[in-house]
Amino acid sequence: MMGKVPSFSPGSTVSSALPGYVTLCLTLQVHRLVSAQFTVTGPDRPVTASLGGEAILSCHLSPRMSAENMEVGWLRSQDSAVVHLYRDRQDQYGEQMLEYRGRTELLKDDIIDGKVSLRIHDVQPSDNGQYSCYFQSSVSYEEALMELQVADMGSAPVISVVGHQDGGIRVVCRSSGWYPQPEVLWRDLQGQLLPSASEEISPAANGLFQTEIAIVLTEESNQKVSCFVRNPRLNQERESVISIAELFFPRGNPWTVALGVILPLLAVLMALASYCFWRQHRAKETLRSDKESEKETLLSEWEGEKETLQSEMERQKAEYEAAKELGLTRAQGYAVDVTLDPDTANPYLVLSEDRKRVRDGDTRQDLPDNPERFDYCDSVLGTEGFTGGRRYWEVEVGDKPEWDLGVCRESVNRKGQVTPTPVNGYWAVRLLGGRYEALTSPPTPLPVSVRPSRVGIFLDYEAGEVSFYNVTDRSHLFTFTDTFSGTLHPYFSPGYDAGDNLIICPVPAQAGGNLSP
């Protein structure tokens, strides 16, 4: 027998399902609102970086979500100044602090997972401190704090003996190039700390710290000691050791020891002394006239030798000045006309109409990103290319606080971060942070006695030489020696001080003019 099939009413079905639909819609809406919220997490400990190296500051979203369409930024915590900014799916440099221009790079490989990192190149002492990383969507804003600790090991301590003090020997230990402020101390052979006579730790002009600590060693105290300079942030130290031999310590008065021997002979010596005095008095009268004559003769000879020495010194000085003048004069004989190539200029650089002046601008210009253009470094090349011969040109630098000048290969990489060294096809000198350097690897400091307001560059292609001159006092600054191939171009970088120009100047006719073939 077949069972009875139950019947359903359509109206009753809809009315029973309606509460479920409402509950589902409310659940989805709450889920959307909750999913729009997030937190930002940074490193759980300070990030340590070495001076001149790189620092990477990372932060990420929780829960994981894409940050491609968000605004992401790094700020200095103390004043909320912009270190780096990402907005509208690209990097924004208009609000960036000048001291970070050209030194930051946003790593976006994992941005779809909510992970981003900021790389800071060429770390400086001023980079030390707190940063905040923030993410901002259309409905939420969150940030995380992090700390960058800059540190660097200075030079090995140099110990020197400066003289006697308080019955002992004063020893001084010096070191420089430390960051942050180091700890300095003396230790004996057993590792025990020794008190110092004086201590001075002070910052240099470049922000790095230099130290000087002294100790007085006596014959009774430790004669072999170690000078330690320690970086508390890196927990690393440098050490130098000195050992003083006993014979260098000051002794007591030897007459105190000899007094017991002298006293028994004193009576005999007094008699002999009286006799010798009488003989000496007679001889002195006889020799006095001879000595006066000899003295006059010696004085006359000394005056003659003094005049001869002064004449020789003046002659050598004149020869040196003539040789210095000859080098620059010879170079100026190969003067050429150099102009700037606008197709190679970084979009932040502003060139004059005659292409003889270049400066750093405040804003990025809308220029085509052609292969020849520098897109990261504030650099521009000369239009003229040289494949041989000798060429010379002069550049007015004035009172600019920073600049790079020289030559480079036509084939150098012009995209991204560039290190201008001979290995990478650059032969250049630089003024940065008050220091003049030849951009070797590592850089070579240049002793400059007179600040150059104009710099001369001389290229001898076949000889493989690039020479630099201070035209202000006509002195030679530096010469690179290498083997050249391919085409070389003049290289210019005006630095990040907006407003001041590098100016390509004509060489005065009296200096030699254009005598190049």
C-alpha positions in Angstrom: 0.0 0.0 0.0 1.5 3.4 -1.0 2.1 6.1 1.7 0.5 9.4 1.6 2.6 12.3 0.1 2.6 15.4 2.4 1.6 18.8 0.9 3.4 22.1 1.4 2.0 25.6 1.2 4.3 28.2 -0.7 3.4 31.0 1.6 4.5 29.1 4.7 7.9 28.2 3.0 8.8 31.8 2.3 7.8 33.0 5.8 9.9 30.3 7.5 13.1 31.1 5.3 13.0 34.9 5.8 14.7 35.1 9.2 17.6 33.0 7.9 18.2 35.4 5.0 18.2 38.4 7.3 20.7 36.7 9.6 23.0 35.8 6.7 23.0 39.4 5.4 23.8 40.8 8.8 26.6 38.3 9.2 28.2 39.3 5.8 27.9 43.0 6.6 29.6 42.5 10.0 32.3 40.4 8.3 33.0 43.3 5.8 33.3 45.9 8.6 35.6 43.7 10.7 37.8 42.8 7.7 38.4 46.5 7.0 40.2 46.8 10.4 43.9 45.9 10.8 46.9 46.4 13.0 50.5 47.3 12.0 53.4 45.4 13.4 57.1 46.4 13.2 60.3 44.8 14.4 60.2 43.8 18.1 63.7 45.1 18.8 65.9 48.0 17.5 67.4 47.7 14.0 71.2 48.2 14.0 73.1 49.6 11.0 76.7 50.6 10.3 77.7 54.1 9.1 77.9 54.2 5.3 76.0 50.9 5.0 72.3 50.0 4.6 69.4 49.8 7.0 66.1 47.9 6.4 63.0 48.9 8.4 60.1 46.4 7.9 56.4 46.4 9.0 53.4 44.4 8.0 49.6 44.2 8.4 47.7 41.8 10.6 45.5 40.1 9.4 47.3 39.6 6.1 45.8 41.7 3.3 46.9 43.6 0.2 48.3 47.2 0.7 48.7 48.0 -3.0 45.9 50.6 -2.8 46.8 51.9 0.6 48.9 54.9 1.6 52.1 53.6 3.3 54.7 55.9 4.9 57.7 56.2 7.2 58.0 59.2 9.4 60.6 60.5 11.9 58.7 60.1 15.2 60.0 63.3 16.9 58.7 65.7 14.2 56.5 63.5 11.9 58.7 64.6 8.9 58.4 62.3 5.8 61.2 59.8 5.3 59.4 57.9 2.4 55.8 57.9 1.1 53.9 55.5 -1.1 50.5 56.6 -2.4 48.3 56.0 -5.5 50.4 52.8 -6.2 53.7 54.7 -6.6 56.4 56.4 -4.6 55.9 60.1 -3.8 59.0 62.2 -3.3 57.6 65.7 -3.1 57.2 65.8 0.7 60.4 63.8 1.4 63.0 65.3 3.8 66.0 66.6 1.9 68.5 64.6 3.9 66.9 61.3 2.7 66.7 62.4 -1.0 68.2 59.7 -3.2 68.9 57.4 -0.2 65.6 55.5 0.3 64.0 52.6 -1.6 60.6 50.9 -0.9 60.7 47.1 -1.2 57.3 46.1 -2.5 57.8 42.4 -3.4 55.3 41.3 -0.7 53.0 44.3 -0.7 50.0 42.1 -1.8 50.5 40.2 1.5 50.6 43.5 3.5 54.5 43.3 4.0 56.7 46.3 3.0 60.2 47.3 3.9 62.2 50.6 3.6 65.8 50.4 2.7 68.0 53.4 3.6 71.3 53.7 1.8 74.5 55.3 3.0 73.5 55.4 6.6 74.4 58.7 8.4 74.7 59.6 12.2 71.6 61.7 11.8 69.5 58.6 10.8 69.7 57.4 14.4 66.5 57.5 16.3 62.8 56.5 16.2 60.6 56.0 13.1 56.9 55.3 12.7 55.5 53.1 9.9 51.8 53.7 9.0 49.2 52.1 6.7 46.1 54.1 5.8 43.1 52.7 3.9 39.8 54.4 3.1 38.4 53.5 6.5 41.3 52.9 8.8 44.7 54.2 9.9 47.3 52.3 12.1 51.0 52.8 12.8 53.9 51.0 14.5 57.0 52.5 16.1 60.5 51.2 15.5 64.0 52.4 16.4 67.1 52.6 14.1 70.4 52.4 16.1 73.4 53.7 14.0 76.7 52.3 15.1 80.3 52.2 13.8 83.6 51.0 15.1 86.4 53.6 15.1 90.1 53.3 14.5 92.4 51.1 16.6 93.7 53.0 19.7 97.0 54.7 19.2 99.2 54.9 22.4 102.0 57.4 22.7 104.4 58.4 25.5 104.3 62.2 26.0 106.8 62.7 28.9 107.4 62.5 32.7 104.7 63.5 35.2 104.5 63.2 39.0 107.5 60.8 39.2 106.2 58.6 36.4 105.6 58.5 32.7 102.4 60.1 31.1 100.9 57.8 28.4 98.1 59.0 26.1 95.6 56.8 24.1 93.8 58.3 21.2 91.1 56.9 18.8 88.5 58.4 16.4 85.6 57.6 14.1 83.2 56.1 16.7 79.4 56.2 16.9 77.7 56.4 19.3 79.9 57.8 22.1 82.3 55.0 23.1 83.6 53.9 26.5 87.3 54.2 27.1 89.4 52.6 29.9 92.7 51.3 30.9 93.3 47.7 32.2 96.3 45.9 33.6 97.5 42.4 32.6 95.0 40.8 35.0 92.1 42.7 33.4 91.6 45.1 36.4 90.5 48.6 35.6 93.1 51.4 36.2 92.3 55.0 37.0 93.0 57.5 34.3 94.8 60.8 34.8 92.4 62.6 32.3 89.7 61.7 29.8 88.1 63.5 26.9 85.4 62.2 24.5 84.1 64.8 22.0 82.2 64.8 18.7 84.0 65.8 15.5 82.6 67.9 12.7 81.3 64.8 10.9 79.3 63.7 14.0 81.6 60.9 14.9 83.3 60.7 18.3 87.0 61.0 19.1 88.6 60.0 22.4 91.8 60.9 24.3 92.5 59.2 27.7 95.8 59.5 29.7 97.4 57.5 32.5 100.6 58.0 34.6 102.6 54.9 35.0 105.2 54.6 37.8 108.0 52.1 38.3 106.1 50.7 41.3 102.8 50.4 39.4 101.9 48.4 36.3 104.4 48.9 33.5 102.4 47.0 30.8 98.8 48.2 30.3 96.0 48.0 27.6 93.8 50.8 26.3 90.3 49.6 25.4 87.8 51.6 23.4 84.3 49.9 23.4 81.2 50.5 21.3 78.3 49.9 23.9 75.7 49.5 21.1 77.7 46.8 19.2 79.3 45.4 22.4 82.6 45.3 20.5 85.9 46.9 21.4 89.4 47.6 20.0 92.5 47.2 22.1 96.2 48.4 22.0 98.9 47.5 24.5 102.0 49.3 25.7 104.9 48.2 27.8 107.4 50.6 29.4 110.9 49.4 30.2 112.3 50.1 33.7 115.2 52.2 32.5 112.8 54.9 31.2 111.4 55.7 34.6 113.0 58.7 36.5 115.4 57.7 39.2 116.3 59.3 42.6 119.2 61.8 42.9 122.4 59.7 42.3 124.3 62.1 44.7 122.4 60.7 47.6 123.9 57.2 46.9 127.4 58.6 46.3 127.5 60.9 49.3 128.9 58.2 51.6 131.8 57.7 49.2 132.5 61.4 48.6 132.7 62.5 52.2 135.9 60.7 53.1 137.6 62.2 50.1 136.2 65.7 50.6 139.3 67.1 52.3 141.6 65.9 49.6 139.3 67.2 46.9 139.1 70.6 48.4 142.9 70.9 48.4 143.1 69.8 44.8 140.2 72.1 43.8 142.0 75.1 45.2 145.1 74.2 43.3 143.2 73.6 40.1 141.3 76.8 40.5 144.5 78.8 40.7 145.8 77.1 37.6 142.5 77.5 35.7 142.5 81.2 36.6 145.8 81.7 35.0 144.9 79.7 31.9 141.6 81.5 31.5 143.3 84.9 31.3 145.5 83.5 28.6 142.8 81.9 26.6 140.2 84.6 26.9 141.5 86.6 24.0 141.8 83.5 21.8 138.2 82.5 22.6 136.9 86.0 21.7 138.6 85.7 18.3 137.3 82.2 17.7 133.8 83.3 18.7 133.8 86.1 16.1 135.1 83.7 13.5 132.3 81.1 14.2 129.6 83.8 14.2 130.8 85.0 10.8 130.8 81.4 9.4 127.3 80.8 10.9 125.9 83.9 9.3 127.3 82.9 5.9 125.8 79.4 6.2 122.5 80.9 7.3 122.3 83.1 4.2 123.3 80.2 2.0 120.5 78.0 3.5 117.9 80.7 3.1 118.9 81.2 -0.5 118.6 77.4 -1.2 115.2 77.3 0.5 113.9 80.2 -1.6 115.3 78.5 -4.7 113.5 75.2 -4.0 110.3 77.1 -3.2 110.4 78.9 -6.5 111.1 75.6 -8.3 108.1 74.0 -6.6 105.8 77.0 -7.5 107.0 76.9 -11.1 106.3 73.1 -11.4 102.8 73.5 -9.9 102.1 76.4 -12.3 103.5 74.4 -15.3 101.1 71.4 -14.7 97.9 73.6 -14.8 99.2 75.8 -17.6 100.0 72.8 -19.7 96.5 71.3 -19.1 94.7 74.6 -19.9 96.4 74.5 -23.3 93.9 71.7 -24.3 90.7 73.6 -23.3 87.5 72.5 -25.1 83.9 73.7 -25.1 81.7 71.4 -23.0 77.8 71.5 -22.8 75.3 69.6 -20.8 73.2 66.8 -22.4 69.5 67.3 -21.3 68.6 63.7 -22.4 70.8 62.3 -19.5 69.7 64.7 -16.7 67.9 63.4 -13.7 64.3 64.8 -13.6 65.1 66.8 -10.5 67.9 68.7 -12.2 67.3 72.1 -13.8 69.5 73.1 -16.9 70.0 76.6 -18.3 69.0 77.4 -21.9 72.7 77.5 -23.0 73.3 74.1 -21.2 76.2 75.6 -19.2 74.5 75.6 -15.8 72.9 72.9 -13.7 71.3 72.9 -10.2 69.0 70.7 -8.1 65.4 71.6 -8.3 62.6 71.4 -5.7 60.2 69.2 -7.8 60.5 66.3 -10.2 60.0 67.3 -13.8 57.7 65.3 -16.2 60.4 64.0 -18.6 60.5 60.9 -20.7 62.3 58.0 -19.0 64.7 57.3 -21.9 67.6 54.8 -21.5 70.2 57.6 -21.3 68.6 59.4 -18.3 69.7 59.0 -14.7 66.5 58.2 -12.8 67.9 57.9 -9.2 71.1 59.8 -8.9 71.1 63.6 -9.4 73.6 63.4 -12.3 74.0 64.7 -15.9 76.6 64.1 -18.5 78.3 66.3 -21.0 77.1 66.2 -24.6 80.7 65.7 -25.9 82.2 62.3 -26.0 86.0 61.7 -26.2 87.7 58.6 -27.6 91.2 59.9 -27.6 93.5 62.9 -27.3 93.7 65.5 -24.4 90.8 67.6 -23.2 90.5 70.2 -20.4 87.5 72.1 -19.0 86.7 74.2 -15.9 83.7 74.2 -13.6 82.7 77.0 -11.2 81.6 75.5 -7.9 81.5 78.7 -5.9 80.5 78.1 -2.2 78.4 75.0 -2.9 78.5 72.6 0.1 78.5 69.4 -2.1 79.2 68.4 -5.7 80.8 65.6 -7.9 82.9 66.3 -11.0 84.9 64.1 -13.4 84.5 61.8 -16.4 82.7 58.4 -16.9 82.2 55.8 -19.6 79.3 56.2 -22.0 78.2 52.7 -21.1 77.7 53.3 -17.3 74.5 52.2 -15.7 72.1 55.1 -15.3 69.2 53.4 -13.5 68.9 53.0 -9.8 71.6 53.5 -7.2 75.0 54.3 -8.6 78.4 54.1 -6.8 80.8 56.4 -8.8 84.1 54.5 -8.6 86.6 53.5 -11.3 85.3 49.9 -11.1 81.9 51.2 -12.2 83.4 53.5 -14.9 83.6 56.8 -13.0 86.7 58.8 -12.3 85.6 61.8 -10.1 86.3 63.9 -7.0 83.7 65.0 -4.5 82.9 67.7 -1.8 80.5 66.2 0.8 80.1 67.0 4.4 83.0 69.5 4.3 85.4 66.8 3.0 87.2 66.7 -0.3 87.7 63.1 -1.6 88.8 61.3 -4.7 86.1 58.6 -5.3 88.4 55.6 -5.3 87.4 52.5 -3.4 87.6 53.4 -0.5 87.6 57.2 -1.0 91.0 59.0 -0.8 90.9 62.2 1.3 92.3 65.3 -0.5 94.4 67.9 1.5 93.0 71.2 0.4 94.6 74.4 1.9 92.6 76.9 -0.1 88.9 76.2 -0.9 88.5 75.9 -4.6 85.8 78.1 -6.2 86.7 76.7 -9.7 87.9 73.2 -10.5 89.8 72.1 -13.6 89.5 68.6 -15.2 92.2 67.4 -17.6 91.7 64.1 -19.5 94.8 62.5 -21.2 93.1 59.5 -22.9 96.2 57.7 -24.3 98.1 58.2 -21.0 95.2 56.8 -19.0 95.1 59.9 -16.7 92.3 62.1 -15.3 93.8 65.1 -13.3 92.0 67.6 -11.2 93.2 71.1 -10.3 92.2 73.8 -7.8 92.1 76.8 -10.3 91.8 79.2 -7.3 95.3 78.7 -6.1 96.5 76.7 -9.2 97.4 73.6 -7.2 97.1 70.0 -8.2 94.3 68.0 -6.3 94.5 64.4 -7.6 95.3 62.2 -10.7 93.6 58.9 -11.5 95.6 56.4 -13.5 93.8 53.7 -15.5 93.3 52.2 -19.0 90.5 53.8 -21.0 88.4 52.2 -23.7 85.3 53.3 -25.5 83.8 56.8 -25.3 84.2 59.0 -22.2 81.9 61.9 -21.2 82.2 64.8 -18.7 80.3 63.9 -15.5 78.4 66.4 -13.2 76.4 66.1 -10.0 75.3 69.3 -8.3 74.2 67.7 -5.0 70.9 68.3 -3.2 71.4 72.0 -2.3 68.6 73.6 -4.5 69.4 77.0 -5.8 73.2 76.9 -6.4 74.5 76.1 -9.9 77.5 74.2 -11.2 78.7 76.4 -14.1 80.9 75.3 -17.0 83.2 78.2 -17.5 85.3 79.3 -20.5 89.1 79.0 -20.0 90.7 82.5 -20.1 92.7 83.1 -23.3 95.8 84.0 -21.2 95.6 80.6 -19.6 96.2 78.8 -22.8 92.9 78.8 -24.8 91.9 75.9 -27.0 95.1 74.5 -28.3 93.8 70.9 -28.5 94.2 69.2 -31.9 
